């Protein structure tokens, strides 16, 4: 688990259109990470 203020590790991800990229490509740009909880769970 990351602590507050820690640097985010590089991640290989797929966008909503199926394109693969590495978060390194986003350096210097705004980035919002959204973590969706599992359906039908509290919170």
C-alpha distance matrix in Angstrom:
0.0 3.8 6.5 9.7 12.0 9.9 11.6 10.6 11.1 14.4 14.6 17.8 18.5 21.7 23.2 25.2 28.3 26.9 26.7 24.1 22.6 20.0 18.0 19.8 22.9 21.7 21.4 23.4 23.5 22.0 19.0 17.9 15.1 16.0 14.1 16.9 16.6 18.6 22.3 23.8 20.8 20.8 19.0
3.8 0.0 3.8 6.6 8.3 6.1 8.1 7.9 9.4 13.0 13.9 17.5 18.3 21.6 22.7 25.0 28.0 26.9 26.3 23.7 21.7 18.8 16.3 17.7 20.9 19.4 18.6 20.3 20.7 19.2 16.7 16.0 13.8 15.4 14.3 17.6 18.0 20.5 24.1 25.8 22.9 22.6 20.2
6.5 3.8 0.0 3.8 6.2 5.5 8.9 9.9 12.1 15.8 17.1 20.8 21.5 24.7 25.5 27.6 30.8 30.0 29.3 26.8 24.6 21.6 18.8 19.9 23.0 21.1 19.9 21.0 21.6 19.9 17.9 17.1 15.6 17.2 16.4 19.7 19.9 22.7 26.1 27.5 24.4 23.5 20.9
9.7 6.6 3.8 0.0 3.8 5.6 8.8 10.2 13.3 16.7 18.1 21.7 22.1 25.1 25.3 27.3 30.5 30.1 29.4 27.2 24.9 22.0 18.8 19.9 22.5 20.1 18.8 19.3 19.7 17.8 16.2 15.4 14.6 16.3 16.3 19.6 20.2 23.4 26.5 27.9 24.9 23.7 20.7
12.0 8.3 6.2 3.8 0.0 3.8 6.5 9.0 12.2 15.4 17.4 21.1 21.8 24.8 25.0 27.3 30.2 29.9 28.7 26.5 23.7 20.7 17.3 17.8 20.4 18.0 16.2 16.4 17.3 15.9 14.9 15.0 14.8 17.3 17.9 21.5 22.6 25.9 28.9 30.6 27.9 26.8 23.7
9.9 6.1 5.5 5.6 3.8 0.0 3.8 6.4 9.0 12.5 14.7 18.5 19.7 23.0 23.7 26.4 29.1 28.3 27.0 24.4 21.7 18.4 15.3 15.7 18.7 16.9 15.2 16.2 17.4 16.5 15.0 15.4 14.6 17.3 17.5 21.2 22.3 25.3 28.6 30.5 27.8 27.2 24.4
11.6 8.1 8.9 8.8 6.5 3.8 0.0 3.8 6.3 9.3 11.9 15.6 17.1 20.5 21.2 24.2 26.6 25.7 24.0 21.4 18.4 15.0 12.0 11.9 15.1 13.5 11.7 13.2 14.6 14.2 12.8 14.0 13.5 16.6 17.3 21.0 22.7 25.5 28.8 31.2 28.8 28.6 25.7
10.6 7.9 9.9 10.2 9.0 6.4 3.8 0.0 3.8 6.6 8.5 12.2 13.4 16.8 17.8 20.7 23.1 22.2 20.7 18.0 15.3 12.1 9.1 10.1 13.2 11.7 10.9 13.1 13.7 13.2 10.9 11.8 10.7 13.8 14.3 18.1 19.9 22.5 25.8 28.4 26.3 26.5 23.8
11.1 9.4 12.1 13.3 12.2 9.0 6.3 3.8 0.0 3.8 6.3 10.0 12.1 15.8 17.5 20.7 22.8 21.2 19.6 16.5 13.9 10.4 8.4 9.0 12.6 12.3 11.7 14.7 15.5 15.6 13.2 14.3 12.7 15.6 15.7 19.2 21.0 23.1 26.5 29.3 27.3 27.9 25.6
14.4 13.0 15.8 16.7 15.4 12.5 9.3 6.6 3.8 0.0 3.8 6.9 9.5 13.2 15.1 18.6 20.2 18.5 16.5 13.2 10.4 6.7 5.6 6.0 9.5 10.1 10.2 13.7 14.3 15.0 12.7 14.3 13.0 16.0 16.5 19.7 21.9 23.8 27.0 30.1 28.5 29.5 27.3
14.6 13.9 17.1 18.1 17.4 14.7 11.9 8.5 6.3 3.8 0.0 3.8 6.0 9.8 12.1 15.5 17.2 15.2 13.7 10.4 8.4 5.6 5.4 7.7 10.1 10.7 12.1 15.5 15.2 15.5 12.6 13.6 11.6 14.1 14.2 17.1 19.4 20.9 24.0 27.3 26.0 27.4 25.4
17.8 17.5 20.8 21.7 21.1 18.5 15.6 12.2 10.0 6.9 3.8 0.0 3.8 7.2 10.1 13.6 14.7 12.2 10.6 7.1 5.8 4.4 6.6 8.9 10.1 11.6 13.7 17.2 16.5 17.0 14.3 15.2 13.3 15.3 15.6 17.9 20.3 21.3 24.2 27.6 26.8 28.6 27.0
18.5 18.3 21.5 22.1 21.8 19.7 17.1 13.4 12.1 9.5 6.0 3.8 0.0 3.8 6.6 10.0 11.4 9.3 8.3 5.7 5.7 6.1 7.5 10.7 11.1 11.7 14.6 17.6 16.1 16.1 13.0 13.3 11.3 12.8 13.2 15.1 17.8 18.8 21.3 24.9 24.5 26.4 24.7
21.7 21.6 24.7 25.1 24.8 23.0 20.5 16.8 15.8 13.2 9.8 7.2 3.8 0.0 3.8 6.8 7.8 5.5 5.4 4.4 6.4 8.6 10.2 13.4 12.8 13.4 16.7 19.4 17.4 17.2 14.3 14.4 12.7 13.4 14.1 15.2 18.1 18.8 20.7 24.5 24.6 26.7 25.2
23.2 22.7 25.5 25.3 25.0 23.7 21.2 17.8 17.5 15.1 12.1 10.1 6.6 3.8 0.0 3.8 5.4 5.3 5.4 6.5 7.8 10.3 11.0 14.3 12.9 12.8 16.4 18.5 15.9 15.3 12.7 12.6 11.6 12.2 13.7 14.6 18.0 19.0 20.4 24.2 24.5 26.4 24.7
25.2 25.0 27.6 27.3 27.3 26.4 24.2 20.7 20.7 18.6 15.5 13.6 10.0 6.8 3.8 0.0 3.8 5.6 7.5 9.7 11.5 14.1 14.6 18.0 16.4 15.9 19.6 21.3 18.2 17.2 14.7 13.9 13.0 12.5 14.0 14.0 17.3 18.0 18.8 22.5 23.4 25.3 23.8
28.3 28.0 30.8 30.5 30.2 29.1 26.6 23.1 22.8 20.2 17.2 14.7 11.4 7.8 5.4 3.8 0.0 3.8 5.7 9.0 11.5 14.8 16.0 18.8 16.8 16.9 20.7 22.5 19.6 19.2 17.1 16.9 16.3 16.2 17.7 17.7 21.0 21.4 22.0 25.7 26.8 28.9 27.6
26.9 26.9 30.0 30.1 29.9 28.3 25.7 22.2 21.2 18.5 15.2 12.2 9.3 5.5 5.3 5.6 3.8 0.0 3.8 6.4 9.7 13.0 14.9 17.7 16.2 16.9 20.6 22.9 20.5 20.4 18.0 17.9 16.7 16.9 17.7 17.9 20.9 21.0 22.1 25.8 26.7 29.1 28.0
26.7 26.3 29.3 29.4 28.7 27.0 24.0 20.7 19.6 16.5 13.7 10.6 8.3 5.4 5.4 7.5 5.7 3.8 0.0 3.8 6.6 10.3 12.5 14.8 12.9 14.1 17.7 20.2 18.0 18.6 16.5 17.3 16.5 17.5 18.8 19.7 22.8 23.4 24.8 28.6 29.1 31.3 29.8
24.1 23.7 26.8 27.2 26.5 24.4 21.4 18.0 16.5 13.2 10.4 7.1 5.7 4.4 6.5 9.7 9.0 6.4 3.8 0.0 3.8 7.2 10.0 12.1 10.9 12.7 16.0 18.9 17.3 18.1 15.8 16.8 15.7 17.1 18.1 19.5 22.5 23.1 25.1 28.8 28.9 31.0 29.5
22.6 21.7 24.6 24.9 23.7 21.7 18.4 15.3 13.9 10.4 8.4 5.8 5.7 6.4 7.8 11.5 11.5 9.7 6.6 3.8 0.0 3.8 6.6 8.4 7.2 9.2 12.3 15.4 14.2 15.4 13.4 15.1 14.4 16.6 17.9 20.0 23.0 24.2 26.5 30.1 29.8 31.5 29.7
20.0 18.8 21.6 22.0 20.7 18.4 15.0 12.1 10.4 6.7 5.6 4.4 6.1 8.6 10.3 14.1 14.8 13.0 10.3 7.2 3.8 0.0 3.8 5.2 5.8 7.8 10.0 13.6 13.1 14.4 12.4 14.3 13.5 16.2 17.4 20.0 22.9 24.3 27.0 30.5 29.7 31.2 29.1
18.0 16.3 18.8 18.8 17.3 15.3 12.0 9.1 8.4 5.6 5.4 6.6 7.5 10.2 11.0 14.6 16.0 14.9 12.5 10.0 6.6 3.8 0.0 3.8 5.2 5.3 7.2 10.6 10.2 11.1 9.1 11.3 10.9 14.1 15.6 18.7 21.6 23.6 26.3 29.6 28.6 29.6 27.2
19.8 17.7 19.9 19.9 17.8 15.7 11.9 10.1 9.0 6.0 7.7 8.9 10.7 13.4 14.3 18.0 18.8 17.7 14.8 12.1 8.4 5.2 3.8 0.0 3.8 5.4 5.6 9.4 10.2 12.2 11.2 14.1 14.2 17.6 19.2 22.4 25.2 27.3 30.1 33.4 32.2 33.1 30.6
22.9 20.9 23.0 22.5 20.4 18.7 15.1 13.2 12.6 9.5 10.1 10.1 11.1 12.8 12.9 16.4 16.8 16.2 12.9 10.9 7.2 5.8 5.2 3.8 0.0 3.8 5.7 8.9 8.9 11.4 11.0 14.1 14.8 18.1 20.2 23.0 26.2 28.2 30.7 34.1 33.3 34.3 31.8
21.7 19.4 21.1 20.1 18.0 16.9 13.5 11.7 12.3 10.1 10.7 11.6 11.7 13.4 12.8 15.9 16.9 16.9 14.1 12.7 9.2 7.8 5.3 5.4 3.8 0.0 3.8 6.2 5.4 7.6 7.4 10.9 12.2 15.6 18.2 21.1 24.4 26.8 29.2 32.4 31.5 32.2 29.4
21.4 18.6 19.9 18.8 16.2 15.2 11.7 10.9 11.7 10.2 12.1 13.7 14.6 16.7 16.4 19.6 20.7 20.6 17.7 16.0 12.3 10.0 7.2 5.6 5.7 3.8 0.0 3.8 5.5 8.2 8.9 12.5 14.0 17.7 20.1 23.4 26.4 29.0 31.6 34.7 33.4 33.8 30.9
23.4 20.3 21.0 19.3 16.4 16.2 13.2 13.1 14.7 13.7 15.5 17.2 17.6 19.4 18.5 21.3 22.5 22.9 20.2 18.9 15.4 13.6 10.6 9.4 8.9 6.2 3.8 0.0 3.8 6.9 9.1 12.7 15.1 18.7 21.5 24.7 27.9 30.8 33.1 36.1 34.8 34.8 31.7
23.5 20.7 21.6 19.7 17.3 17.4 14.6 13.7 15.5 14.3 15.2 16.5 16.1 17.4 15.9 18.2 19.6 20.5 18.0 17.3 14.2 13.1 10.2 10.2 8.9 5.4 5.5 3.8 0.0 3.8 6.4 10.0 12.8 16.1 19.3 22.3 25.6 28.5 30.5 33.5 32.5 32.6 29.5
22.0 19.2 19.9 17.8 15.9 16.5 14.2 13.2 15.6 15.0 15.5 17.0 16.1 17.2 15.3 17.2 19.2 20.4 18.6 18.1 15.4 14.4 11.1 12.2 11.4 7.6 8.2 6.9 3.8 0.0 3.8 6.9 10.2 13.2 16.6 19.5 22.8 25.8 27.7 30.6 29.5 29.4 26.2
19.0 16.7 17.9 16.2 14.9 15.0 12.8 10.9 13.2 12.7 12.6 14.3 13.0 14.3 12.7 14.7 17.1 18.0 16.5 15.8 13.4 12.4 9.1 11.2 11.0 7.4 8.9 9.1 6.4 3.8 0.0 3.8 6.5 9.8 13.0 16.0 19.3 22.3 24.3 27.2 26.2 26.3 23.2
17.9 16.0 17.1 15.4 15.0 15.4 14.0 11.8 14.3 14.3 13.6 15.2 13.3 14.4 12.6 13.9 16.9 17.9 17.3 16.8 15.1 14.3 11.3 14.1 14.1 10.9 12.5 12.7 10.0 6.9 3.8 0.0 3.8 6.4 9.8 12.7 15.9 19.1 21.0 23.7 22.7 22.7 19.5
15.1 13.8 15.6 14.6 14.8 14.6 13.5 10.7 12.7 13.0 11.6 13.3 11.3 12.7 11.6 13.0 16.3 16.7 16.5 15.7 14.4 13.5 10.9 14.2 14.8 12.2 14.0 15.1 12.8 10.2 6.5 3.8 0.0 3.8 6.5 9.7 12.8 15.8 18.1 21.0 19.8 20.1 17.2
16.0 15.4 17.2 16.3 17.3 17.3 16.6 13.8 15.6 16.0 14.1 15.3 12.8 13.4 12.2 12.5 16.2 16.9 17.5 17.1 16.6 16.2 14.1 17.6 18.1 15.6 17.7 18.7 16.1 13.2 9.8 6.4 3.8 0.0 3.8 6.3 9.6 12.7 14.6 17.4 16.4 16.8 14.1
14.1 14.3 16.4 16.3 17.9 17.5 17.3 14.3 15.7 16.5 14.2 15.6 13.2 14.1 13.7 14.0 17.7 17.7 18.8 18.1 17.9 17.4 15.6 19.2 20.2 18.2 20.1 21.5 19.3 16.6 13.0 9.8 6.5 3.8 0.0 3.8 6.4 9.5 12.0 14.7 13.4 14.1 11.8
16.9 17.6 19.7 19.6 21.5 21.2 21.0 18.1 19.2 19.7 17.1 17.9 15.1 15.2 14.6 14.0 17.7 17.9 19.7 19.5 20.0 20.0 18.7 22.4 23.0 21.1 23.4 24.7 22.3 19.5 16.0 12.7 9.7 6.3 3.8 0.0 3.8 6.5 8.4 11.4 10.6 11.9 10.1
16.6 18.0 19.9 20.2 22.6 22.3 22.7 19.9 21.0 21.9 19.4 20.3 17.8 18.1 18.0 17.3 21.0 20.9 22.8 22.5 23.0 22.9 21.6 25.2 26.2 24.4 26.4 27.9 25.6 22.8 19.3 15.9 12.8 9.6 6.4 3.8 0.0 3.8 6.3 8.5 7.1 8.6 7.6
18.6 20.5 22.7 23.4 25.9 25.3 25.5 22.5 23.1 23.8 20.9 21.3 18.8 18.8 19.0 18.0 21.4 21.0 23.4 23.1 24.2 24.3 23.6 27.3 28.2 26.8 29.0 30.8 28.5 25.8 22.3 19.1 15.8 12.7 9.5 6.5 3.8 0.0 3.8 6.5 6.0 8.9 9.5
22.3 24.1 26.1 26.5 28.9 28.6 28.8 25.8 26.5 27.0 24.0 24.2 21.3 20.7 20.4 18.8 22.0 22.1 24.8 25.1 26.5 27.0 26.3 30.1 30.7 29.2 31.6 33.1 30.5 27.7 24.3 21.0 18.1 14.6 12.0 8.4 6.3 3.8 0.0 3.8 5.6 8.7 10.0
23.8 25.8 27.5 27.9 30.6 30.5 31.2 28.4 29.3 30.1 27.3 27.6 24.9 24.5 24.2 22.5 25.7 25.8 28.6 28.8 30.1 30.5 29.6 33.4 34.1 32.4 34.7 36.1 33.5 30.6 27.2 23.7 21.0 17.4 14.7 11.4 8.5 6.5 3.8 0.0 3.8 6.7 9.1
20.8 22.9 24.4 24.9 27.9 27.8 28.8 26.3 27.3 28.5 26.0 26.8 24.5 24.6 24.5 23.4 26.8 26.7 29.1 28.9 29.8 29.7 28.6 32.2 33.3 31.5 33.4 34.8 32.5 29.5 26.2 22.7 19.8 16.4 13.4 10.6 7.1 6.0 5.6 3.8 0.0 3.8 6.4
20.8 22.6 23.5 23.7 26.8 27.2 28.6 26.5 27.9 29.5 27.4 28.6 26.4 26.7 26.4 25.3 28.9 29.1 31.3 31.0 31.5 31.2 29.6 33.1 34.3 32.2 33.8 34.8 32.6 29.4 26.3 22.7 20.1 16.8 14.1 11.9 8.6 8.9 8.7 6.7 3.8 0.0 3.8
19.0 20.2 20.9 20.7 23.7 24.4 25.7 23.8 25.6 27.3 25.4 27.0 24.7 25.2 24.7 23.8 27.6 28.0 29.8 29.5 29.7 29.1 27.2 30.6 31.8 29.4 30.9 31.7 29.5 26.2 23.2 19.5 17.2 14.1 11.8 10.1 7.6 9.5 10.0 9.1 6.4 3.8 0.0
